[in-house]
Amino acid sequence: MIVCDSEFVKEIGNITGVDNILCNESMKTHTTLRIGGNADYFVMPRSNEGLRDVIKCAKKYGIEYYILGNGSNLLVADAGYRGMMIYTGRYFDKISYDGADKAGAACNTDADECVVYAQSGVRLSRLGNSLMERAYTGFEFAAGIPGTVGGAVVMNAGAYGGEIKDVIVAAEVLTKDGRIITLTKDELKLGYRTSIIASEGYVVLGAWFKLRRGDREQIKQRMKELAGLRKDKQPLEYPSAGSTFKRPEGYYAGKLISDAGLKGYRIGGAMVSDKHAGFVINVKDATAADFIALTDAVRDKVYDMYGVRLELEVKVIGQI
């Protein structure tokens, strides 16, 4: 059990304010899977500079850290995380529609195109709805993804034929040596569920997106249509981390799992959804151990039957 009166905690508190650092914080309430033990530290920096200083302090004390947005693609070990969760959802939540930071017109004009800037902690649903209200189209595919701008850029999030790389202009990132730089779309090297962010140890601070003028009612209708598809096809009534496995080249993970007869397969409180086999859901107080045992069993069965190795899309942290 971490004692919350160490020199490290005091130093972090001086950066963030004492109300913005918590000790022994349960991660069940901060992940969409509703699984996980306690993180030693849960920190909410208030600015780019504050985030940089928090990371610098963690490195000084030899403490691991993880950048947390909506926790929608994350499994935390039952034993918790022996490090510091840096949560961006509280303060990194600004959206700027003036287009001034990057070439492009403001999103509150009648321009045919506009550039919007959103900080890393902005929920994709909120950004999508805001753009819809201003009658700009191109972001509808992302409005139902249960994540934040930061995570979406890191993973080049996508759904229903769209990906972040289709609309992003550039991203503002914090480098490992504490510099704040801007990377263009090409420099981000966005691919299927990947980018240069993780390999270089960058932290996303925000991103610029270019959208085009559309019809507000048509945009609204498209978002409603996609929301309906998600509700019909995905197990939204249960906690999950979204798609559990990456799409193997030439296949669909959900179909392979379904064809292997694994819909409804359960270990402990974790189960392969019988609505969409690509989702492992928390049906009743699942543990991280349940989740890993189930996904391992699914991967083994699919490989035995089809010779395809499934790769987890969910990020696993802590000692499983």
Secondary structure as UniProt FT lines:
FT   TURN            4..5
FT   HELIX           7..16
FT   HELIX           18..20
FT   STRAND          21..26
FT   HELIX           28..30
FT   TURN            32..33
FT   STRAND          38..43
FT   HELIX           48..61
FT   STRAND          65..68
FT   TURN            72..73
FT   STRAND          74..76
FT   TURN            78..79
FT   STRAND          81..87
FT   TURN            89..91
FT   STRAND          95..96
FT   TURN            100..101
FT   TURN            107..108
FT   STRAND          113..119
FT   TURN            120..121
FT   HELIX           124..133
FT   TURN            134..135
FT   STRAND          136..137
FT   HELIX           140..142
FT   TURN            143..144
FT   HELIX           149..155
FT   STRAND          158..159
FT   TURN            160..161
FT   STRAND          162..163
FT   HELIX           164..166
FT   STRAND          168..174
FT   TURN            176..177
FT   STRAND          180..184
FT   HELIX           185..188
FT   TURN            192..193
FT   HELIX           196..200
FT   STRAND          203..213
FT   HELIX           216..233
FT   TURN            236..237
FT   TURN            249..250
FT   HELIX           253..259
FT   TURN            260..261
FT   TURN            263..264
FT   STRAND          266..267
FT   TURN            268..269
FT   STRAND          270..272
FT   TURN            277..278
FT   STRAND          280..282
FT   HELIX           288..306
FT   STRAND          315..317
//
